Amino acid sequence: MFEQIRDRIQHVQQDLTSSFRELTIGTIVDSPATSPTSSSSSSRTYDKSNLDVNIYAGADVIEYFQHRWIEIQNETKQNVSKAKTASQHIDQMYCHLENFKKIYNNFESEFDKFASEICDSMLEIEHELESSLSLLNKLDEAIICLNKEMIDCDYQQRKYESKQKMDELVIRKAEDLVLYEAQLSSKYERQEVAILKERQLVFQQAFEEELCLYKEKGLILESNKPKESADGTRLEDISLDIDQNEAIEFEKFLEND
């Protein structure tokens, strides 16, 4: 910025110099020496007949450059004020940067201080997580074992209940079988009693008939002839009404005994 101002001033000076040179219109005449006393000094004289000076020749140029000079001074003042403002902003930014640098240094020192502690804490957390994972694995294994034991206990319980039911069923069937055996025995005894009574009645009738015949005629019938009762029933013709299924079950029961 200042270099541009300097260049502008130099250009103004050069323009002013060239303008002053153009103010005089004429030629410069060098007069020769007339005497030996004036030979050591030389002077320049102008030709008065050709001398024509325009005193207003560079006025507009000077006025233009004066205005430009005033504008340059104003711009310079504005640039100086802007430079001061920029310098203030730069100083503020520098202060902010210094504060940030201090804060960053403090943070870095604090972070370096707590970095080791953070690393140790992370390692402890990692060990705790590994321990927790191992405990979870053991817990899973314990749960699996517990489920197996519960399944075994349930199986044993069901097996015991089934066995108990089977024992109760066997006992109940045995009791039913004993009751049925008693019923069959009672029925068989009744049938045997009926057969014995029937035989006794037949024998008694035959004996009474033979006794009457002996009393009347003094004769005794042969014992090898079949005797008939009064109603014409013979002992060989007597048959009992027995259920075949009951007879088979009774025979199986006797074979088991």
C-alpha positions in Angstrom: 0.0 0.0 0.0 2.8 2.5 0.9 4.8 1.5 -2.1 1.8 2.4 -4.3 1.6 5.9 -2.6 5.3 6.4 -3.2 5.0 5.4 -6.8 2.2 7.9 -7.3 4.2 10.7 -5.7 7.2 10.0 -7.9 4.9 10.1 -11.0 3.5 13.5 -9.8 7.0 14.9 -9.4 8.0 13.7 -12.8 4.9 15.2 -14.4 5.5 18.5 -12.6 9.1 18.6 -13.9 8.1 17.9 -17.4 5.4 20.6 -17.2 7.8 23.2 -16.0 10.1 22.4 -18.8 7.4 23.0 -21.3 6.5 26.4 -19.8 9.2 28.2 -21.7 8.9 28.2 -25.5 12.2 29.3 -27.1 15.7 28.4 -27.5 18.6 28.8 -25.1 21.5 30.7 -26.8 25.0 30.3 -25.5 27.0 33.6 -25.9 30.8 33.2 -26.6 33.5 34.9 -24.5 34.5 38.5 -25.7 37.4 39.1 -23.5 40.0 37.1 -21.8 38.8 38.1 -18.4 35.4 36.6 -19.0 36.8 33.5 -20.6 36.7 31.6 -17.3 32.9 32.1 -16.8 30.2 31.2 -19.3 26.7 32.5 -19.2 23.5 31.6 -20.9 21.4 34.3 -22.4 18.0 34.0 -24.0 17.1 35.4 -27.3 14.6 38.2 -26.4 13.2 38.3 -29.9 12.2 34.6 -29.6 11.3 34.7 -25.9 7.6 34.1 -25.5 6.5 32.8 -22.0 2.9 31.5 -21.2 2.6 31.9 -17.5 -0.7 30.0 -17.5 0.6 27.0 -19.4 0.7 24.5 -16.5 -2.0 25.9 -14.3 -4.6 23.2 -15.1 -2.0 20.5 -14.7 -0.9 21.9 -11.4 -4.5 22.1 -10.3 -5.2 18.6 -11.4 -2.2 17.2 -9.5 -3.1 19.3 -6.5 -6.5 17.7 -6.4 -4.9 14.3 -6.9 -2.5 15.1 -4.1 -5.4 16.0 -1.8 -7.2 12.8 -2.8 -4.0 10.9 -2.1 -3.6 12.5 1.3 -7.3 11.7 2.1 -6.8 8.1 0.9 -3.6 7.9 2.9 -5.4 9.1 6.0 -8.2 6.6 5.4 -5.7 3.9 4.8 -3.9 4.9 8.0 -7.1 4.7 10.0 -8.0 1.4 8.3 -4.4 0.2 9.1 -4.9 1.1 12.7 -8.3 -0.7 12.8 -6.7 -3.7 11.1 -3.8 -3.5 13.6 -6.3 -3.4 16.5 -8.1 -6.4 15.0 -4.8 -8.2 14.5 -3.9 -7.4 18.1 -7.3 -8.8 19.3 -6.8 -11.9 17.2 -3.3 -12.3 18.5 -4.7 -12.0 22.1 -7.4 -14.5 21.3 -4.8 -16.8 19.8 -2.6 -16.4 22.8 -5.6 -17.2 25.1 -6.4 -20.2 22.9 -2.8 -21.3 23.0 -2.8 -21.1 26.8 -6.1 -23.0 27.0 -4.8 -25.6 24.6 -1.5 -26.0 26.6 -3.5 -26.3 29.8 -5.8 -28.9 28.2 -2.8 -30.8 26.8 -1.1 -30.8 30.2 -4.3 -31.9 31.9 -4.9 -34.5 29.3 -1.3 -35.8 29.6 -1.9 -35.9 33.4 -5.1 -37.9 33.1 -4.1 -40.0 30.1 -2.4 -42.6 32.2 -5.3 -42.8 34.6 -7.8 -43.1 31.7 -5.7 -45.9 30.2 -5.6 -47.7 33.6 -9.3 -47.2 34.0 -9.9 -48.6 30.5 -7.8 -51.6 31.3 -9.7 -52.2 34.5 -13.0 -51.9 32.6 -11.7 -54.4 30.1 -10.7 -56.9 32.8 -14.1 -56.4 34.4 -15.9 -57.0 31.1 -13.8 -60.2 30.6 -14.7 -61.3 34.1 -18.4 -60.5 33.5 -18.2 -62.5 30.2 -16.7 -65.5 32.0 -19.4 -65.3 34.7 -22.1 -65.1 32.1 -20.6 -68.2 30.4 -20.6 -70.0 33.7 -24.2 -68.9 34.4 -25.2 -70.2 31.0 -23.6 -73.6 31.8 -25.3 -73.6 35.2 -28.7 -72.9 33.6 -28.2 -75.7 31.1 -27.2 -78.1 33.9 -30.2 -76.9 35.9 -32.5 -77.5 32.9 -31.1 -81.0 32.5 -31.6 -81.7 36.2 -35.1 -80.4 36.0 -35.8 -82.6 33.0 -34.3 -85.6 34.8 -36.3 -84.8 38.0 -39.5 -84.4 35.9 -38.7 -87.7 34.2 -38.1 -89.5 37.5 -41.2 -87.9 39.0 -43.3 -89.1 36.0 -41.7 -92.5 36.2 -42.4 -92.7 39.9 -46.0 -91.6 39.4 -46.4 -94.1 36.5 -44.9 -96.9 38.6 -47.2 -95.9 41.5 -50.2 -96.0 39.2 -49.1 -99.3 37.8 -48.7 -100.7 41.4 -52.1 -99.4 42.3 -53.5 -100.9 39.2 -51.8 -104.2 39.9 -53.1 -104.2 43.5 -56.6 -103.3 42.3 -56.5 -106.0 39.7 -55.1 -108.5 42.3 -57.9 -107.5 44.6 -60.4 -107.9 41.8 -58.8 -111.3 40.9 -59.0 -112.4 44.6 -62.7 -111.3 44.7 -63.4 -113.1 41.4 -61.5 -116.2 42.7 -63.7 -116.1 45.8 -66.8 -115.7 43.7 -65.7 -118.6 41.5 -64.8 -120.7 44.5 -68.1 -119.9 46.1 -69.9 -120.8 42.9 -67.9 -124.0 42.5 -68.7 -125.0 46.0 -72.3 -124.3 45.5 -72.2 -126.4 42.3 -70.4 -129.2 44.1 -72.9 -129.1 47.0 -75.7 -129.3 44.5 -74.1 -132.2 42.7 -73.5 -134.0 46.0 -77.1 -133.4 47.1 -78.3 -134.7 43.8 -76.1 -137.8 44.0 -77.1 -138.3 47.6 -80.7 -138.0 46.6 -80.2 -140.5 43.7 -78.4 -142.9 46.0 -81.0 -142.6 48.7 -83.8 -143.3 46.2 -82.0 -146.3 44.8 -81.2 -147.6 48.3 -84.8 -147.2 49.3 -86.0 -148.9 46.2 -83.6 -151.8 46.8 -84.6 -151.9 50.4 -88.3 -152.1 49.5 -87.7 -154.7 46.9 -85.7 -156.8 49.4 -88.4 -156.5 52.0 -91.1 -157.5 49.5 -89.4 -160.2 47.5 -86.1 -160.8 49.3 -84.1 -160.0 46.2 -81.2 -157.7 45.7 -80.6 -156.0 42.4 -77.2 -156.2 40.7 -75.0 -153.3 41.5 -73.5 -153.0 38.1 -76.8 -151.9 36.5 -77.4 -148.3 36.4 -80.0 -147.1 38.9 -82.6 -144.7 38.0 -84.4 -142.3 40.3 -88.1 -142.2 40.8 -88.5 -139.6 38.1 -86.4 -141.7 35.7 -83.1 -139.7 36.1 -79.9 -141.6 36.2 -76.6 -140.5 37.9 -74.7 -140.6 34.6 -77.3 -138.3 33.0 -76.8 -135.5 35.5 -74.9 -132.6 34.0 -74.1 -129.2 35.5 -74.6 -125.9 33.7 -71.1 -124.4 33.9 -69.9 -121.3 31.9 -67.0 -122.3 29.7 -65.2 -118.9 30.2 -65.5 -119.2 33.9 -64.2 -122.8 33.8 -61.2 -121.8 31.7 -60.3 -118.9 34.1 -60.8 -121.2 37.1 -58.4 -123.8 35.5 -55.8 -121.1 34.8 -56.1 -119.9 38.4 -55.6 -123.5 39.7 -52.6 -123.9 37.4 -51.0 -120.6 38.7 -51.4 -121.8 42.2 
